[in-house]
Amino acid sequence: MEETLSPDAAGAWGPSASTNLAAYRALRADRSRWLPIALDIARSHGIDAGAPHVFSTGTNLVVGLGDRLILKIFPPLLQAQFVSERGSLMQLAGRLHLPIPEIVAEGERDGWPYLIITRLSGTLGSEVWPSLPEAQKERVLRQIGETIAAVQRAPLGPLAGLEPRWDVFMRAQMQRCRMRHTRLGLAPKFLAGLDDLLRDAATLIPMDAPPVILIGEYIPENFLLASRDDQWSLAGLFDFGDVRAGWRDYDLLGPSAFMSAGRPGRVCSLLEGFGYAKPDFALKRRLMALMLLHHASDLNSHICIEGWQDKVSDLVELQELIWAE
């Protein structure tokens, strides 16, 4: 039976969910409070809302509308993600060899902006990646490196106005770096090298170089794969809510942490696809600094090398482990 919108449902998410993260998460977990609104939005654009599929992962309210469209609703407290996603999809449209969603419609309901976008075909990367043969993992990582480079060749356009600016963002991350990683439980042997690394970072990380589009999270949960003749390839890229403008190396961190696993073949494939030769000490040092300064940085959870904490004694050895040659 199709759900209908009750007379007061348009305000069902309430003011607290608009401004309070905990209240918003409670709303998101209770689809009965917001799904009727989502279906009404779809119907208002003449879209069949008879067979919705609610996506349980991610940050925003996301509903599949049949097999062709997706509705993505952003709470006002995450307005910046809407601006980033909308701007990125518009700026990158027609500029990549890889499919990305197209904007079909957009609007706002009670101050909550939304996008209706096309649904890409393929299999979620996180479902396929663990079982891929090593040679195919190297192949996909090379394609990811090439895709990062392609995105960064696109002009910034209005994305140049995204806040905070790269230099402001980096300096703020540097100031909070020790506090963040102490709170997250980074081992003392790594915390001991933070001051030296941050001192190097101030000169290794360009602050005023021409910025490029940074997606921020090239990870298996954010791309699609497809198989042809038993060969898996990158088939689509989505989720542009964390886009910023800044230094190009920042986007190497996601695949380095979640996918390369310190294997030389994978590391080489990613970097060569991106346009780099084998990493020298300065590049490894810069990438190590950026990994600690990333907006979602948590080494204990994000470095996918089994037992890495026991394999190295400091941050210099860790960078050699992650970006092994």
N, C-alpha and C positions, 0 to 999 in steps of 0.2 A: 504494500500500500504506500502510495507516495505521501511524503510528509508535506504539510502545509504550514504556512507562516501564521502564527497567532497574531492578533492585533498589536500586542506589545512586544513581539519577538524582536523587532528591529533594534530595541534597546536592551536585549537580553544579556549582552556581555557586560553592560553596566560601566559606570565611570571608573570603578576600582581596577577592572581588568584592562582599562585603557592606559593606566598610569602606574600600576603596581605589578611587578614581575611575578610575584607569588600568586596574586589573584588571576593574572593572565594564564599561568600554567594550570591552575585549577580549572579555569574555563576550557582550556585546550583539551584537558583530560576528559571532560564531560561533553561529548559530541552532541548530546541531546540539546544543549544550550545554544550551540552555534550552527549546527548543520542545517536546521531549517532556514536560517538566514542565508547561508551559502547557496542553498537550492533556490531561494527566492532571487538572489543576485543572478544566478544562471538563467532563470526563467525570464528575468527582466531584459536579458540580451537575446531572447529567443532561442536559448539552448536547452535541449532536452536534459532534464535533471532526474530522470527516472531510475538510473542505475549508478548512483554515486559510489566512489571508492575513497574512503578517508585514509590518507597516508599518516601512519602513526609516528614516523620519525621526522626529524627536522624541527625547525623553530617556529614557523608560522602555521596558519591554518590552511591545509592543502587538501583539495578534493579532486579526484579524477572524475571527469564528466564523460562517460563512455570511454572509448579507446583512442579518442582524438584530441581531447582538450583537458586542461588542468586549470582549476581556479585556486589562486594563491591570495590569501587575505592576511594583511599585515596589521598588527596592533599599533596604535599611535605611538607607544613607547619604543617601537622598532621602526619608526618612520624612515630612519636613515637606511634601513635595509630595502625598503620600497624604492627610495630614490636611487640607491645603488643598482638594484636589480633592473628597474625600468630603464635607467640611463645606459646600463651595460648592454642590455638586449637591443636597444635602439642603435647604439654606437657600433656594435659588432655585427649587426645584421648585414649579410652579404659579404662579409670581409674574411670569413674563415672557410677552410676546406671541410671543417667538421660541423655537423648539424648542431644548432643551438635552438632553444624555443623561440617562436615568433609570437609577438603580442597580437592577440585577436581583439581584445577589448580591455578597457581599464575604467576605473571609477572609484567611488568612495561611498561607504555606507556608514552613517553616524560617525564620521571622522576616521573610519578604518579604511585605508586605501586597499585596492585589490587589483590584480592582473588576471586576465584569462589568457592563457598561453597554449601553444600547441604542445602536444605530448610526443616525445621522441620515441623511436623504436629502438629496441636493444635490450640487453640484460644488464642489470645493475652490476657495476664493477666489483662491489664487495661480495657478490654471490659467486663470481667466477674466479677472481684473482687467486685465492688460496690454492686452487686445484690446477692452475695453469702449469705446463711444463716450463722449465727454466728458460729455454730458448724463447718461448712465447712471452714470458715476463719481460725479458730483455727487449723484445720487439715492441711490446706495449709501452714500456718506459721510453724507448726512443721516440715513439709517436707522441707521448706526453710532452717530452722535451720540445719536439717540433711544434706542438700546439701552443705551448707557453710562448715560444718565440713568435708564432703567428699572431697571437693575441697582442703581444707587446709591440708588434709593428703597426697595429691599428692606431690611428690618431686618437688622442684623448678626448677631443671635443669637450662637451660639457662636464665630463668626468674630471676634468682638471680642477673643477671647483669643489670637489668632495673634501670635506673636513674630517679629521685634521690633516693639514699638510704633512708631507713626509718628514720634514725636519722636526716639526713639532711633535709628531707621533713618536719618532725614534728617541728624541731626547726625554720624553715622558716615560717611555718604556725603559730607558737606561736608568732613570731615577728610581723606578719601582722594581727593577730587576731582582736585586738581592732579596727584598721583602717578599716578592712573589714566590721565588723558588725556595726560600726558607719555609714559607707557609705550605708549599706543596710537597715538602719533605725530601728535597734533593739532598743527597748524601754530603756530609761535611767535606769530603775530599774533593768534590766538585765545586762546592761553594767557596772553597779556599782559593780557587783560581779565578773567581768572578771579577775581582777588581782589575787584575791584569788583562783579562779578556775585554772588559768594558773600556779600558784605556786604549787597547788596540782598536776596538770597534770605532772609536771616535775618529780615527783616521782611515780605517779600512772601509767603512760604510759611507758611500757618497751621500752627502746631505742636500747638495744643491745641483746635482746632475739632472738633466732633463728627465722628468718622470715618465713612466709607462703604466699601462693598465695592469694592475695586480689583482688576480682572482682571489688569492689568499689561501685556497684550499683545493689543490689538485690531489684529491684523495679518492679511493675507490667508491666511496658513497656518493660522489658527485659526478661520476661519468658513467657512460654506458658502453658495453662491449658487444660485438657481434661476431659470429663465426662463419667463415666461408672456407670450404675444403679443409675443415678441422684447424684452420688458422684464425685465432682470435685477434681482432683489431679494435682500436678505439672507434666508437660509433656515435658518440654524442656527448655533449657537455652541458651541464645545467647547474643551477644554484649560484646566482651572482650577487647575493645579498651582502657579502663581505668585501666587495671590490673597493680598492683604494688606488691612489696614484702614488708611485714611488719607485725605488731602485729595483731593477729587474731581478736580481738574484733571490729576492724574497720569495718568489714563487717556486723556487727549487726545493723549498723546505718540506712541503707536504709529501711529495713522492720520495724525497730522501729519507724521511722519518718513517713513513708508513709502508713503503714498497721496496726500497733498494736493499734493505736488510744488511748493509755493509758488504754486499757481494760485488766484487770488482766488475764483473760483466754487466750487472744492472746499473751500477754507478756510471760506468763508461757510456752505456747506451743512453741514459738520461741526459748526461752532460753533452755528449756529441749531438744528440737530437736538438738540444738547446743552442748549440753552436760553440761550446767550449771544448778545448782539448783536455788532456788529463789534468786533474786539479793539482795546482801547486800549493805550497804551504799557505800563501796569502789568501787564496780562494777558500781553502778549507777553514782557515781562521775566521774569515768573513762569514762563511756559512754557519759556523758554530755560533758566532755571536748573534747572527740573525735568528737562529733557531731558539736561542734563549730569550730573544727580544720579540718573537712572534706574538701576535695578540692572543693566541690560544696556547702558548707554550706550556708544556708540562712533560718534561723529559721522561719521568717515570712511567707515564701512560702512553707516550707517543713514539718512543724509539722501539721499532719492531725488530730487535736483535736479541735473541734469547740469552739471558744471563749477562747482558752488557755491563751491568754495574760491577760485576766481579772480574771482568776481562781487562779493565783499564783502571789506572790509578789517578788520573786527572783529566782536565778538559782537553789538553793537547793530545793525549792518547785517545780520548773519545772521538775527536774530530778525525783522527787517522783511522779509527775503526768504522765510523759511519761512511766516510768517503774513501774507502779503501781502493787502491789502484791494482 
